[in-house]
Amino acid sequence: MKTLKQQLFRATWLGAIMLISIYTLVLSSAIMYTENRSSEQRLSIIAPHHFKQFATTETPEIEINPLLTLYKDYSSLPQKIQAAISEGWTGVQTFQFDDDSEFSVYAAALDGQTHTYYAVEDVNPIEWSDADLLKVEVIFAGAGGLLFLLATYLIRVQAGRLAKPLQDLVHHISDKNKDDLDTDIVNEKSCAEIYHIETAVNHYRQRMKQMLHREQTFTRYVSHELRTPMMAIKGNVSVLQKRHGDNKQLKGINKALDNVNELIHTFLCLARESELAPTPITLDNRWVEMLIAPLQSKCQANQVTLNWQLQEPFEINCEAILLQTLVYNLLDNAINCTFDGEVDLFVSQSGVVVIDSGIGLDEKPRGYEGFGVGLQIVEDICAKYHWQFSLQSNPEQGCRAEVTFV
């Protein structure tokens, strides 16, 4: 897709070519018109003088000089001149014929007479030679070329100047370092149209900022309000475990409380302001083993073989709980969609890939119907760190989820 600067340059460049072509055509026509008018004007002055002397002779035509010939009547004119004018025509005009010959003809009657005399001047010998004409054409072509280069340079500069405010606006909007929405977009060199666009964008960014602030505040308040009763429940469960032992029901309640607590922690991290520097974490075999350990029971229930591969240990700057939640949710979703199959996890410095042999994206897993919160959290985490997330069906079976660290 072409930029506005390129489109402006192309439009004005074509306009410049058209104007220069018209200029050259008008100039050539003006030269030809000036030549013809000069010949006709000269003939109008000298022909009446020669007609007076010619009237006293008996000869039907007389050659005044190699260019000018006088004729006493219409029948004595050359045939191509007769074909160009009618008998009785008076005036002065230049005629150009098919054989490239060109003649100026003057026809008038002497004072007090009705008889018309004709003066015919051969224009070709006094016109520019081919060499002179070529020289003039070269000069005009050179001048036109310089004018075209100058016009091209000015058009390019002007197109860049006109497009710059809009380019600055696009760069400002797409700059990831300025997505905090705190700074209004202001360009002092903007034209009226760009200024109105900037004003509209700034208004929209303010609305987005207010909505984002409300969402973060709501998430923070809800998470804090949930933590208090959760801690109370967990404390009471701990008391019951001490009194009655660690039975299956209390273990289940404890596990559910841990899951909800991690979910609340994840929401708080997502709602946290981005200026807080994330802590570098190391991804190694131990990190992956701890992550997949809670999923083993679900793998056994679904008869799923979970394979994983870490290319090499590496560090990444992000909230540890968010990265754990991201990978856990991808694996959990893959295991839920797979029965009697395999789920493969690949972790490298470039990203995380989870491939399953399940039912794909066209069907919902039986027994795990939900609202897709897990994948929505994955998308929110990726948006927070500007990572790229994609989920697509495999050609044969299952689907492939990929997160690219950029």
Salt bridges, closest charged atoms under 4 A:
GLU40 OE1 - ARG37 NH1 3.12
ASP99 OD2 - LYS80 NZ 3.19
GLU121 OE1 - ARG42 NH2 2.87
ASP168 OD2 - LYS164 NZ 3.00
ASP179 OD2 - HIS386 NE2 3.53
ASP182 OD1 - LYS209 NZ 2.83
ASP258 OD1 - LYS234 NZ 3.01
GLU319 OE2 - ARG272 NH1 3.29
ASP332 OD1 - LYS298 NZ 2.58
GLU402 OE1 - ARG400 NH2 3.34
